[in-house]
Amino acid sequence: MYKLYIMYFQDGKTLGLKARNNVEAIKFSLTFKNFRVLRDENNKLVSANMGVIA
């Protein structure tokens, strides 16, 4: 049983759910708001608020 984490991006939408073992990403389309992210100079995602899904 894997623990899945939701990845929040600057547009407030989840681009996918990422498995804890980092082998597979489960595609999803949900909308969230008001989540903060940290981005580097190239506008790439460095870190984001993570929520435990299962």
PDB file of N, H, CA, C and O in Angstrom:
ATOM      1  N   MET A   1       0.840  -1.196   0.000  1.00  0.00           N
ATOM      2  CA  MET A   1       0.000   0.000   0.000  1.00  0.00           C
ATOM      3  C   MET A   1       0.880   1.252   0.000  1.00  0.00           C
ATOM      4  O   MET A   1       1.719   1.443   0.880  1.00  0.00           O
ATOM      5  N   TYR A   2       0.668   2.079  -0.990  1.00  0.00           N
ATOM      6  H   TYR A   2      -0.014   1.923  -1.705  1.00  0.00           H
ATOM      7  CA  TYR A   2       1.478   3.276  -1.126  1.00  0.00           C
ATOM      8  C   TYR A   2       0.795   4.475  -0.492  1.00  0.00           C
ATOM      9  O   TYR A   2      -0.431   4.578  -0.455  1.00  0.00           O
ATOM     10  N   LYS A   3       1.632   5.378   0.006  1.00  0.00           N
ATOM     11  H   LYS A   3       2.628   5.295  -0.024  1.00  0.00           H
ATOM     12  CA  LYS A   3       1.099   6.664   0.449  1.00  0.00           C
ATOM     13  C   LYS A   3       1.231   7.632  -0.713  1.00  0.00           C
ATOM     14  O   LYS A   3       2.311   7.788  -1.283  1.00  0.00           O
ATOM     15  N   LEU A   4       0.134   8.277  -1.059  1.00  0.00           N
ATOM     16  H   LEU A   4      -0.743   8.150  -0.596  1.00  0.00           H
ATOM     17  CA  LEU A   4       0.157   9.198  -2.191  1.00  0.00           C
ATOM     18  C   LEU A   4       0.146  10.635  -1.696  1.00  0.00           C
ATOM     19  O   LEU A   4      -0.548  10.976  -0.738  1.00  0.00           O
ATOM     20  N   TYR A   5       0.917  11.458  -2.360  1.00  0.00           N
ATOM     21  H   TYR A   5       1.480  11.182  -3.139  1.00  0.00           H
ATOM     22  CA  TYR A   5       0.986  12.867  -1.996  1.00  0.00           C
ATOM     23  C   TYR A   5       0.543  13.710  -3.169  1.00  0.00           C
ATOM     24  O   TYR A   5       0.882  13.427  -4.318  1.00  0.00           O
ATOM     25  N   ILE A   6      -0.215  14.746  -2.872  1.00  0.00           N
ATOM     26  H   ILE A   6      -0.490  14.976  -1.938  1.00  0.00           H
ATOM     27  CA  ILE A   6      -0.703  15.616  -3.935  1.00  0.00           C
ATOM     28  C   ILE A   6       0.310  16.731  -4.150  1.00  0.00           C
ATOM     29  O   ILE A   6       0.841  17.283  -3.186  1.00  0.00           O
ATOM     30  N   MET A   7       0.578  17.061  -5.397  1.00  0.00           N
ATOM     31  H   MET A   7       0.147  16.613  -6.180  1.00  0.00           H
ATOM     32  CA  MET A   7       1.556  18.088  -5.694  1.00  0.00           C
ATOM     33  C   MET A   7       0.851  19.355  -6.145  1.00  0.00           C
ATOM     34  O   MET A   7       0.129  19.361  -7.142  1.00  0.00           O
ATOM     35  N   TYR A   8       1.073  20.430  -5.396  1.00  0.00           N
ATOM     36  H   TYR A   8       1.659  20.425  -4.586  1.00  0.00           H
ATOM     37  CA  TYR A   8       0.432  21.698  -5.719  1.00  0.00           C
ATOM     38  C   TYR A   8       1.386  22.598  -6.488  1.00  0.00           C
ATOM     39  O   TYR A   8       2.550  22.729  -6.108  1.00  0.00           O
ATOM     40  N   PHE A   9       0.920  23.213  -7.552  1.00  0.00           N
ATOM     41  H   PHE A   9      -0.025  23.106  -7.861  1.00  0.00           H
ATOM     42  CA  PHE A   9       1.752  24.114  -8.338  1.00  0.00           C
ATOM     43  C   PHE A   9       1.216  25.532  -8.269  1.00  0.00           C
ATOM     44  O   PHE A   9       0.132  25.771  -7.736  1.00  0.00           O
ATOM     45  N   GLN A  10       1.981  26.475  -8.814  1.00  0.00           N
ATOM     46  H   GLN A  10       2.862  26.281  -9.247  1.00  0.00           H
ATOM     47  CA  GLN A  10       1.672  27.879  -8.616  1.00  0.00           C
ATOM     48  C   GLN A  10       0.322  28.298  -9.171  1.00  0.00           C
ATOM     49  O   GLN A  10      -0.243  29.302  -8.736  1.00  0.00           O
ATOM     50  N   ASP A  11      -0.208  27.533 -10.137  1.00  0.00           N
ATOM     51  H   ASP A  11       0.251  26.718 -10.491  1.00  0.00           H
ATOM     52  CA  ASP A  11      -1.511  27.892 -10.696  1.00  0.00           C
ATOM     53  C   ASP A  11      -2.650  27.400  -9.809  1.00  0.00           C
ATOM     54  O   ASP A  11      -3.821  27.619 -10.117  1.00  0.00           O
ATOM     55  N   GLY A  12      -2.301  26.728  -8.699  1.00  0.00           N
ATOM     56  H   GLY A  12      -1.349  26.550  -8.449  1.00  0.00           H
ATOM     57  CA  GLY A  12      -3.323  26.266  -7.776  1.00  0.00           C
ATOM     58  C   GLY A  12      -3.947  24.954  -8.176  1.00  0.00           C
ATOM     59  O   GLY A  12      -4.884  24.486  -7.529  1.00  0.00           O
ATOM     60  N   LYS A  13      -3.436  24.346  -9.246  1.00  0.00           N
ATOM     61  H   LYS A  13      -2.675  24.725  -9.772  1.00  0.00           H
ATOM     62  CA  LYS A  13      -4.004  23.076  -9.689  1.00  0.00           C
ATOM     63  C   LYS A  13      -3.020  21.943  -9.452  1.00  0.00           C
ATOM     64  O   LYS A  13      -1.806  22.149  -9.463  1.00  0.00           O
ATOM     65  N   THR A  14      -3.542  20.763  -9.242  1.00  0.00           N
ATOM     66  H   THR A  14      -4.528  20.596  -9.233  1.00  0.00           H
ATOM     67  CA  THR A  14      -2.678  19.620  -9.066  1.00  0.00           C
ATOM     68  C   THR A  14      -2.389  19.012 -10.428  1.00  0.00           C
ATOM     69  O   THR A  14      -3.304  18.650 -11.168  1.00  0.00           O
ATOM     70  N   LEU A  15      -1.104  18.904 -10.749  1.00  0.00           N
ATOM     71  H   LEU A  15      -0.361  19.197 -10.148  1.00  0.00           H
ATOM     72  CA  LEU A  15      -0.748  18.296 -12.025  1.00  0.00           C
ATOM     73  C   LEU A  15      -0.728  16.784 -11.906  1.00  0.00           C
ATOM     74  O   LEU A  15      -0.738  16.082 -12.917  1.00  0.00           O
ATOM     75  N   GLY A  16      -0.700  16.281 -10.700  1.00  0.00           N
ATOM     76  H   GLY A  16      -0.692  16.852  -9.878  1.00  0.00           H
ATOM     77  CA  GLY A  16      -0.746  14.834 -10.535  1.00  0.00           C
ATOM     78  C   GLY A  16      -0.544  14.416  -9.098  1.00  0.00           C
ATOM     79  O   GLY A  16      -0.181  15.227  -8.246  1.00  0.00           O
ATOM     80  N   LEU A  17      -0.784  13.143  -8.834  1.00  0.00           N
ATOM     81  H   LEU A  17      -1.079  12.484  -9.526  1.00  0.00           H
ATOM     82  CA  LEU A  17      -0.494  12.561  -7.534  1.00  0.00           C
ATOM     83  C   LEU A  17       0.781  11.736  -7.676  1.00  0.00           C
ATOM     84  O   LEU A  17       0.922  10.949  -8.611  1.00  0.00           O
ATOM     85  N   LYS A  18       1.692  11.922  -6.751  1.00  0.00           N
ATOM     86  H   LYS A  18       1.577  12.561  -5.991  1.00  0.00           H
ATOM     87  CA  LYS A  18       2.961  11.227  -6.837  1.00  0.00           C
ATOM     88  C   LYS A  18       3.080  10.188  -5.732  1.00  0.00           C
ATOM     89  O   LYS A  18       2.854  10.486  -4.559  1.00  0.00           O
ATOM     90  N   ALA A  19       3.432   8.977  -6.112  1.00  0.00           N
ATOM     91  H   ALA A  19       3.615   8.735  -7.065  1.00  0.00           H
ATOM     92  CA  ALA A  19       3.585   7.912  -5.133  1.00  0.00           C
ATOM     93  C   ALA A  19       4.811   8.180  -4.272  1.00  0.00           C
ATOM     94  O   ALA A  19       5.777   8.792  -4.727  1.00  0.00           O
ATOM     95  N   ARG A  20       4.767   7.721  -3.031  1.00  0.00           N
ATOM     96  H   ARG A  20       3.982   7.224  -2.661  1.00  0.00           H
ATOM     97  CA  ARG A  20       5.859   7.963  -2.105  1.00  0.00           C
ATOM     98  C   ARG A  20       7.173   7.355  -2.599  1.00  0.00           C
ATOM     99  O   ARG A  20       8.243   7.916  -2.362  1.00  0.00           O
ATOM    100  N   ASN A  21       7.097   6.231  -3.271  1.00  0.00           N
ATOM    101  H   ASN A  21       6.228   5.776  -3.464  1.00  0.00           H
ATOM    102  CA  ASN A  21       8.312   5.577  -3.747  1.00  0.00           C
ATOM    103  C   ASN A  21       8.888   6.238  -4.992  1.00  0.00           C
ATOM    104  O   ASN A  21       9.958   5.856  -5.466  1.00  0.00           O
ATOM    105  N   ASN A  22       8.177   7.230  -5.520  1.00  0.00           N
ATOM    106  H   ASN A  22       7.308   7.540  -5.135  1.00  0.00           H
ATOM    107  CA  ASN A  22       8.649   8.056  -6.627  1.00  0.00           C
ATOM    108  C   ASN A  22       8.884   7.254  -7.900  1.00  0.00           C
ATOM    109  O   ASN A  22       9.676   7.667  -8.748  1.00  0.00           O
ATOM    110  N   VAL A  23       8.210   6.114  -8.050  1.00  0.00           N
ATOM    111  H   VAL A  23       7.567   5.779  -7.361  1.00  0.00           H
ATOM    112  CA  VAL A  23       8.357   5.308  -9.257  1.00  0.00           C
ATOM    113  C   VAL A  23       7.300   5.670 -10.276  1.00  0.00           C
ATOM    114  O   VAL A  23       7.579   5.757 -11.472  1.00  0.00           O
ATOM    115  N   GLU A  24       6.079   5.881  -9.798  1.00  0.00           N
ATOM    116  H   GLU A  24       5.852   5.810  -8.827  1.00  0.00           H
ATOM    117  CA  GLU A  24       5.014   6.224 -10.726  1.00  0.00           C
ATOM    118  C   GLU A  24       4.270   7.454 -10.270  1.00  0.00           C
ATOM    119  O   GLU A  24       4.180   7.733  -9.074  1.00  0.00           O
ATOM    120  N   ALA A  25       3.735   8.193 -11.231  1.00  0.00           N
ATOM    121  H   ALA A  25       3.808   7.966 -12.202  1.00  0.00           H
ATOM    122  CA  ALA A  25       2.877   9.329 -10.913  1.00  0.00           C
ATOM    123  C   ALA A  25       1.500   9.032 -11.459  1.00  0.00           C
ATOM    124  O   ALA A  25       1.352   8.637 -12.615  1.00  0.00           O
ATOM    125  N   ILE A  26       0.474   9.225 -10.614  1.00  0.00           N
ATOM    126  H   ILE A  26       0.594   9.545  -9.675  1.00  0.00           H
ATOM    127  CA  ILE A  26      -0.893   8.972 -11.044  1.00  0.00           C
ATOM    128  C   ILE A  26      -1.507  10.280 -11.516  1.00  0.00           C
ATOM    129  O   ILE A  26      -1.605  11.237 -10.748  1.00  0.00           O
ATOM    130  N   LYS A  27      -1.917  10.324 -12.765  1.00  0.00           N
ATOM    131  H   LYS A  27      -1.837   9.547 -13.389  1.00  0.00           H
ATOM    132  CA  LYS A  27      -2.476  11.561 -13.306  1.00  0.00           C
ATOM    133  C   LYS A  27      -3.852  11.832 -12.712  1.00  0.00           C
ATOM    134  O   LYS A  27      -4.670  10.930 -12.530  1.00  0.00           O
ATOM    135  N   PHE A  28      -4.073  13.105 -12.418  1.00  0.00           N
ATOM    136  H   PHE A  28      -3.409  13.838 -12.566  1.00  0.00           H
ATOM    137  CA  PHE A  28      -5.302  13.509 -11.765  1.00  0.00           C
ATOM    138  C   PHE A  28      -5.654  14.897 -12.247  1.00  0.00           C
ATOM    139  O   PHE A  28      -4.779  15.599 -12.754  1.00  0.00           O
ATOM    140  N   SER A  29      -6.882  15.319 -12.113  1.00  0.00           N
ATOM    141  H   SER A  29      -7.593  14.749 -11.702  1.00  0.00           H
ATOM    142  CA  SER A  29      -7.177  16.720 -12.403  1.00  0.00           C
ATOM    143  C   SER A  29      -8.149  17.244 -11.360  1.00  0.00           C
ATOM    144  O   SER A  29      -9.361  17.048 -11.454  1.00  0.00           O
ATOM    145  N   LEU A  30      -7.582  17.921 -10.358  1.00  0.00           N
ATOM    146  H   LEU A  30      -6.598  18.080 -10.282  1.00  0.00           H
ATOM    147  CA  LEU A  30      -8.377  18.547  -9.312  1.00  0.00           C
ATOM    148  C   LEU A  30      -7.949  20.000  -9.206  1.00  0.00           C
ATOM    149  O   LEU A  30      -6.880  20.377  -9.686  1.00  0.00           O
ATOM    150  N   THR A  31      -8.759  20.787  -8.598  1.00  0.00           N
ATOM    151  H   THR A  31      -9.628  20.481  -8.208  1.00  0.00           H
ATOM    152  CA  THR A  31      -8.419  22.197  -8.449  1.00  0.00           C
ATOM    153  C   THR A  31      -8.353  22.582  -6.979  1.00  0.00           C
ATOM    154  O   THR A  31      -9.258  22.281  -6.201  1.00  0.00           O
ATOM    155  N   PHE A  32      -7.271  23.250  -6.615  1.00  0.00           N
ATOM    156  H   PHE A  32      -6.535  23.495  -7.247  1.00  0.00           H
ATOM    157  CA  PHE A  32      -7.116  23.739  -5.257  1.00  0.00           C
ATOM    158  C   PHE A  32      -6.689  25.200  -5.294  1.00  0.00           C
ATOM    159  O   PHE A  32      -6.212  25.680  -6.322  1.00  0.00           O
ATOM    160  N   LYS A  33      -6.852  25.893  -4.206  1.00  0.00           N
ATOM    161  H   LYS A  33      -7.239  25.502  -3.371  1.00  0.00           H
ATOM    162  CA  LYS A  33      -6.490  27.302  -4.159  1.00  0.00           C
ATOM    163  C   LYS A  33      -5.679  27.618  -2.909  1.00  0.00           C
ATOM    164  O   LYS A  33      -5.737  26.913  -1.901  1.00  0.00           O
ATOM    165  N   ASN A  34      -4.920  28.707  -3.016  1.00  0.00           N
ATOM    166  H   ASN A  34      -4.873  29.280  -3.835  1.00  0.00           H
ATOM    167  CA  ASN A  34      -4.201  29.268  -1.872  1.00  0.00           C
ATOM    168  C   ASN A  34      -3.123  28.357  -1.302  1.00  0.00           C
ATOM    169  O   ASN A  34      -2.916  28.311  -0.089  1.00  0.00           O
ATOM    170  N   PHE A  35      -2.438  27.632  -2.181  1.00  0.00           N
ATOM    171  H   PHE A  35      -2.606  27.670  -3.166  1.00  0.00           H
ATOM    172  CA  PHE A  35      -1.303  26.848  -1.736  1.00  0.00           C
ATOM    173  C   PHE A  35      -0.020  27.555  -2.156  1.00  0.00           C
ATOM    174  O   PHE A  35       0.091  28.047  -3.278  1.00  0.00           O
ATOM    175  N   ARG A  36       0.941  27.599  -1.248  1.00  0.00           N
ATOM    176  H   ARG A  36       0.850  27.198  -0.336  1.00  0.00           H
ATOM    177  CA  ARG A  36       2.187  28.298  -1.535  1.00  0.00           C
ATOM    178  C   ARG A  36       3.228  27.326  -2.079  1.00  0.00           C
ATOM    179  O   ARG A  36       3.308  26.171  -1.660  1.00  0.00           O
ATOM    180  N   VAL A  37       4.010  27.819  -3.007  1.00  0.00           N
ATOM    181  H   VAL A  37       3.945  28.757  -3.347  1.00  0.00           H
ATOM    182  CA  VAL A  37       5.103  27.017  -3.542  1.00  0.00           C
ATOM    183  C   VAL A  37       6.383  27.843  -3.558  1.00  0.00           C
ATOM    184  O   VAL A  37       6.337  29.073  -3.539  1.00  0.00           O
ATOM    185  N   LEU A  38       7.506  27.173  -3.593  1.00  0.00           N
ATOM    186  H   LEU A  38       7.543  26.174  -3.609  1.00  0.00           H
ATOM    187  CA  LEU A  38       8.799  27.839  -3.735  1.00  0.00           C
ATOM    188  C   LEU A  38       9.357  27.468  -5.101  1.00  0.00           C
ATOM    189  O   LEU A  38       9.419  26.293  -5.463  1.00  0.00           O
ATOM    190  N   ARG A  39       9.761  28.487  -5.851  1.00  0.00           N
ATOM    191  H   ARG A  39       9.710  29.441  -5.557  1.00  0.00           H
ATOM    192  CA  ARG A  39      10.269  28.231  -7.195  1.00  0.00           C
ATOM    193  C   ARG A  39      11.670  28.806  -7.347  1.00  0.00           C
ATOM    194  O   ARG A  39      12.011  29.807  -6.716  1.00  0.00           O
ATOM    195  N   ASP A  40      12.475  28.171  -8.184  1.00  0.00           N
ATOM    196  H   ASP A  40      12.198  27.358  -8.696  1.00  0.00           H
ATOM    197  CA  ASP A  40      13.814  28.681  -8.415  1.00  0.00           C
ATOM    198  C   ASP A  40      13.801  29.737  -9.515  1.00  0.00           C
ATOM    199  O   ASP A  40      12.735  30.127  -9.990  1.00  0.00           O
ATOM    200  N   GLU A  41      14.978  30.198  -9.920  1.00  0.00           N
ATOM    201  H   GLU A  41      15.845  29.881  -9.535  1.00  0.00           H
ATOM    202  CA  GLU A  41      15.060  31.282 -10.899  1.00  0.00           C
ATOM    203  C   GLU A  41      14.535  30.878 -12.269  1.00  0.00           C
ATOM    204  O   GLU A  41      14.188  31.737 -13.079  1.00  0.00           O
ATOM    205  N   ASN A  42      14.474  29.587 -12.532  1.00  0.00           N
ATOM    206  H   ASN A  42      14.755  28.888 -11.874  1.00  0.00           H
ATOM    207  CA  ASN A  42      13.959  29.097 -13.812  1.00  0.00           C
ATOM    208  C   ASN A  42      12.476  28.766 -13.742  1.00  0.00           C
ATOM    209  O   ASN A  42      11.924  28.132 -14.641  1.00  0.00           O
ATOM    210  N   ASN A  43      11.832  29.210 -12.644  1.00  0.00           N
ATOM    211  H   ASN A  43      12.281  29.724 -11.914  1.00  0.00           H
ATOM    212  CA  ASN A  43      10.396  29.022 -12.475  1.00  0.00           C
ATOM    213  C   ASN A  43      10.003  27.554 -12.342  1.00  0.00           C
ATOM    214  O   ASN A  43       8.865  27.174 -12.618  1.00  0.00           O
ATOM    215  N   LYS A  44      10.971  26.730 -11.912  1.00  0.00           N
ATOM    216  H   LYS A  44      11.895  27.038 -11.688  1.00  0.00           H
ATOM    217  CA  LYS A  44      10.679  25.320 -11.688  1.00  0.00           C
ATOM    218  C   LYS A  44      10.230  25.118 -10.246  1.00  0.00           C
ATOM    219  O   LYS A  44      10.628  25.857  -9.346  1.00  0.00           O
ATOM    220  N   LEU A  45       9.409  24.122 -10.049  1.00  0.00           N
ATOM    221  H   LEU A  45       9.086  23.521 -10.780  1.00  0.00           H
ATOM    222  CA  LEU A  45       8.910  23.839  -8.711  1.00  0.00           C
ATOM    223  C   LEU A  45      10.016  23.269  -7.832  1.00  0.00           C
ATOM    224  O   LEU A  45      10.624  22.252  -8.164  1.00  0.00           O
ATOM    225  N   VAL A  46      10.270  23.933  -6.715  1.00  0.00           N
ATOM    226  H   VAL A  46       9.776  24.760  -6.445  1.00  0.00           H
ATOM    227  CA  VAL A  46      11.277  23.457  -5.783  1.00  0.00           C
ATOM    228  C   VAL A  46      10.611  22.712  -4.633  1.00  0.00           C
ATOM    229  O   VAL A  46      11.031  21.615  -4.264  1.00  0.00           O
ATOM    230  N   SER A  47       9.583  23.309  -4.081  1.00  0.00           N
ATOM    231  H   SER A  47       9.242  24.200  -4.381  1.00  0.00           H
ATOM    232  CA  SER A  47       8.845  22.644  -3.012  1.00  0.00           C
ATOM    233  C   SER A  47       7.422  23.165  -2.981  1.00  0.00           C
ATOM    234  O   SER A  47       7.132  24.252  -3.480  1.00  0.00           O
ATOM    235  N   ALA A  48       6.549  22.386  -2.395  1.00  0.00           N
ATOM    236  H   ALA A  48       6.785  21.502  -1.990  1.00  0.00           H
ATOM    237  CA  ALA A  48       5.150  22.799  -2.336  1.00  0.00           C
ATOM    238  C   ALA A  48       4.507  22.179  -1.101  1.00  0.00           C
ATOM    239  O   ALA A  48       5.055  21.261  -0.491  1.00  0.00           O
ATOM    240  N   ASN A  49       3.353  22.691  -0.752  1.00  0.00           N
ATOM    241  H   ASN A  49       2.909  23.437  -1.248  1.00  0.00           H
ATOM    242  CA  ASN A  49       2.604  22.070   0.336  1.00  0.00           C
ATOM    243  C   ASN A  49       2.152  20.695  -0.102  1.00  0.00           C
ATOM    244  O   ASN A  49       1.589  20.531  -1.184  1.00  0.00           O
ATOM    245  N   MET A  50       2.400  19.703   0.744  1.00  0.00           N
ATOM    246  H   MET A  50       2.857  19.837   1.623  1.00  0.00           H
ATOM    247  CA  MET A  50       2.030  18.345   0.389  1.00  0.00           C
ATOM    248  C   MET A  50       0.894  17.880   1.279  1.00  0.00           C
ATOM    249  O   MET A  50       0.915  18.109   2.489  1.00  0.00           O
ATOM    250  N   GLY A  51      -0.091  17.232   0.690  1.00  0.00           N
ATOM    251  H   GLY A  51      -0.107  17.046  -0.292  1.00  0.00           H
ATOM    252  CA  GLY A  51      -1.199  16.711   1.469  1.00  0.00           C
ATOM    253  C   GLY A  51      -1.283  15.206   1.320  1.00  0.00           C
ATOM    254  O   GLY A  51      -1.211  14.682   0.208  1.00  0.00           O
ATOM    255  N   VAL A  52      -1.434  14.520   2.417  1.00  0.00           N
ATOM    256  H   VAL A  52      -1.493  14.945   3.320  1.00  0.00           H
ATOM    257  CA  VAL A  52      -1.534  13.066   2.358  1.00  0.00           C
ATOM    258  C   VAL A  52      -2.908  12.667   1.843  1.00  0.00           C
ATOM    259  O   VAL A  52      -3.929  13.110   2.370  1.00  0.00           O
ATOM    260  N   ILE A  53      -2.931  11.842   0.825  1.00  0.00           N
ATOM    261  H   ILE A  53      -2.102  11.482   0.397  1.00  0.00           H
ATOM    262  CA  ILE A  53      -4.185  11.426   0.226  1.00  0.00           C
ATOM    263  C   ILE A  53      -4.620  10.079   0.779  1.00  0.00           C
ATOM    264  O   ILE A  53      -5.781   9.907   1.150  1.00  0.00           O
ATOM    265  N   ALA A  54      -3.690   9.109   0.837  1.00  0.00           N
ATOM    266  H   ALA A  54      -2.746   9.249   0.535  1.00  0.00           H
ATOM    267  CA  ALA A  54      -4.042   7.779   1.332  1.00  0.00           C
ATOM    268  C   ALA A  54      -2.824   7.119   1.963  1.00  0.00           C
ATOM    269  O   ALA A  54      -2.913   5.988   2.442  1.00  0.00           O
TER     270      ALA A  54
END
